[in-house]
C-alpha cells in the first residue's frame, strides 16, 4: 500500500468477511485487496475530483443535446421527418404501444437524467467544500438509478432500427444520435471513477469543518 499513512476505519471483506483496516490519509493511486481472497476493497485514484465533475458536466451537456436535437431523420417519398427522443416516445404511445413508449421514456430519458443529477448533486458541492443536505439519501438514489440507466441498450435498439429501415427509406443519423454516443462514453468514464468511500470521506470532512 504505497503512499498510505495513518490508519482508517475497519471494514469486512464483502467476499470472505475478513476484518481489515482501510487506509486513512493517502497520496497517489492506492488499491487495497483482501489478503485472503484477493477481492478489491478500496481504490483511490491519483487525480482530483475536478476530473469527475468535468465528466459529469460534459455528460449533462450531451444529454441535453441528445434530447433537443433529432435522433434520426427519415426521408420517404420526398417527405422528411425528424424525431427527438421525446417525440419518439409520444409517437409510440399514439400508435397504441404505451408500454414501449414508457420503456423508452424511462430508460432513455428519466433514468439517465436522474443519475446525472444525483451524481452532480453529490460531487459538485464537495468540490467547493460544501456538504448539501440529503447526501445519504442521494447516495441511495444514485444506487437505485444506476442499474436502470440503459442508454447503451437504447442506442443498440436505434442502430438495429437503422439497419432495418435503410432499405425502406433514406435514413440519416441526427445530432441527437451522435450526442448519445458521447453521453455513453462520458457516463462510462464517470462511473469508472465513482468512488463512494472517497465521497463519504470528503462529506464527513466538510461536515466537521462547517
C-alpha positions in Angstrom: 0.0 0.0 0.0 2.4 2.7 -1.2 1.5 6.2 -0.4 -0.7 5.3 2.7 -0.2 6.9 6.0 -2.2 6.7 9.1 -5.0 4.3 10.0 -8.6 4.3 8.7 -11.8 2.6 9.5 -12.4 -1.1 9.9 -14.3 -3.0 7.2 -15.2 -6.6 6.4 -14.4 -8.1 3.1 -17.6 -8.5 1.0 -16.4 -11.9 -0.2 -14.9 -13.7 2.7 -15.8 -11.5 5.7 -12.1 -10.9 6.8 -11.9 -7.9 9.0 -9.4 -5.3 7.7 -8.4 -1.7 8.3 -8.7 0.6 5.4 -6.0 3.3 4.8 -6.5 6.7 6.3 -4.8 9.6 4.7 -3.2 8.7 1.4 -1.5 10.3 -1.6 -1.3 8.9 -5.2 -3.1 5.9 -6.5 -3.9 3.3 -3.8 -5.6 0.0 -4.2 -6.3 -2.4 -1.3 -7.2 -6.0 -1.9 -8.2 -8.7 0.6 -5.1 -10.8 1.6 -7.2 -13.9 2.0 -9.4 -14.0 -1.2 -8.0 -11.2 -3.3 -11.2 -9.2 -3.6 -10.7 -5.4 -4.2 -11.8 -3.5 -1.1 -10.6 0.0 -1.7 -9.3 2.1 -4.6 -8.1 5.7 -4.6 -7.3 7.5 -7.9 -4.4 9.8 -8.3 -6.4 12.5 -10.0 -8.5 15.1 -8.3 -12.3 15.3 -8.1 -12.3 18.1 -10.7 -12.0 15.5 -13.4 -15.1 13.6 -12.3 -17.2 16.8 -12.1 -16.0 17.8 -15.5 -17.0 14.5 -17.0 -20.5 14.8 -15.4 -20.9 18.4 -16.6 -20.0 17.3 -20.2 -22.4 14.4 -19.8 -25.2 16.8 -18.8 -24.5 18.9 -22.0 -24.5 15.8 -24.2 -27.8 14.6 -22.5 -29.4 18.0 -23.2 -28.3 17.9 -26.9 -29.5 14.4 -27.3 -33.0 15.4 -26.2 -33.2 18.6 -28.1 -31.9 17.6 -31.5 -33.3 14.7 -33.6 -32.0 11.2 -33.2 -33.0 10.1 -36.7 -34.0 11.9 -39.9 -36.2 9.8 -42.3 -37.0 10.7 -45.8 -39.7 8.6 -47.6 -41.2 9.7 -51.0 -40.0 13.2 -50.5 -41.4 13.5 -47.0 -38.8 14.4 -44.4 -39.4 13.5 -40.8 -37.1 14.1 -37.8 -37.9 12.9 -34.2 -36.3 13.6 -30.9 -36.4 11.0 -28.0 -39.4 12.7 -26.5 -41.2 12.8 -29.8 -40.4 9.1 -30.4 -42.0 8.2 -27.1 -45.1 10.2 -27.9 -45.3 8.6 -31.4 -45.1 5.1 -29.9 -47.9 6.0 -27.4 -50.0 7.3 -30.2 -49.6 4.1 -32.2 -51.0 2.0 -29.4 -47.7 0.9 -27.8 -47.8 2.7 -24.4 -45.6 0.0 -22.7 -42.8 0.5 -25.3 -43.2 4.3 -25.1 -42.9 4.1 -21.3 -39.8 2.0 -21.6 -38.1 4.4 -24.0 -39.0 7.3 -21.7 -37.9 5.5 -18.6 -34.6 4.1 -19.8 -33.6 6.7 -22.3 -34.6 10.0 -20.6 -35.7 9.7 -16.9 -33.1 7.3 -15.5 -30.1 9.0 -17.3 -31.3 12.4 -16.1 -31.7 11.1 -12.6 -28.3 9.5 -12.5 -26.6 12.6 -13.8 -28.5 14.9 -11.5 -27.8 12.8 -8.4 -24.0 12.5 -9.2 -23.7 16.2 -9.8 -25.6 16.8 -6.5 -23.2 14.6 -4.7 -19.9 15.7 -6.3 -20.2 19.4 -7.3 -20.8 20.9 -3.8 -18.0 18.8 -2.3 -15.7 20.3 -4.9 -16.2 23.7 -3.3 -16.0 22.3 0.2 -19.7 22.2 1.0 -21.9 19.3 2.1 -25.5 19.7 1.0 -28.4 18.2 3.0 -29.8 14.8 1.9 -26.4 13.4 1.0 -27.1 9.9 2.3 -30.5 9.7 0.6 -28.9 10.9 -2.7 -26.3 8.2 -2.5 -29.0 5.6 -2.2 -31.0 7.2 -5.0 -27.9 7.0 -7.3 -27.5 3.3 -6.4 -31.1 2.7 -7.4 -30.9 4.7 -10.6 -27.7 3.2 -12.0 -29.0 -0.3 -12.9 -31.9 1.2 -14.8 -29.8 3.7 -16.8 -29.7 1.8 -20.1 -28.6 4.3 -22.7 -26.4 1.6 -24.3 -29.3 -0.7 -24.8 -31.4 2.1 -26.2 -28.7 3.0 -28.6 -28.4 -0.6 -29.7 -32.1 -0.6 -30.5 -31.7 2.6 -32.5 -28.9 1.0 -34.5 -30.9 -2.1 -35.2 -33.8 0.1 -36.4 -31.4 1.9 -38.7 -30.3 -1.4 -40.3 -33.9 -2.4 -40.9 -35.1 0.9 -42.2 -32.2 1.6 -44.6 -33.9 -0.5 -47.4 -37.2 1.3 -47.0 -36.2 4.9 -46.6 -33.3 7.3 -46.6 -32.1 7.3 -43.0 -29.7 9.9 -41.6 -28.4 9.9 -38.1 -29.2 13.1 -36.3 -27.2 15.3 -34.0 -29.0 13.7 -31.1 -27.7 10.3 -32.0 -24.1 11.5 -32.0 -24.7 13.2 -28.7 -26.0 9.9 -27.4 -22.7 8.3 -28.4 -20.9 11.0 -26.4 -23.2 10.6 -23.5 -22.5 6.8 -23.3 -18.7 7.4 -23.3 -18.9 10.2 -20.7 -21.2 8.3 -18.4 -19.0 5.2 -18.6 -15.9 7.2 -17.8 -17.7 8.9 -14.9 -18.9 5.6 -13.5 -15.4 4.1 -13.6 -14.2 7.0 -11.5 -17.0 6.9 -9.0 -15.6 6.1 -5.5 -18.3 6.1 -2.8 -15.8 5.8 0.0 -13.9 8.9 -1.2 -17.2 10.9 -1.4 -18.1 9.8 2.1 -14.7 10.8 3.5 -15.0 14.3 1.8 -18.6 14.6 3.0 -17.6 13.9 6.6 -14.7 16.3 6.3 -17.0 19.1 5.1 -19.4 18.4 7.9 -16.7 18.7 10.5 -15.3 22.0 9.0 -18.8 23.6 8.9 
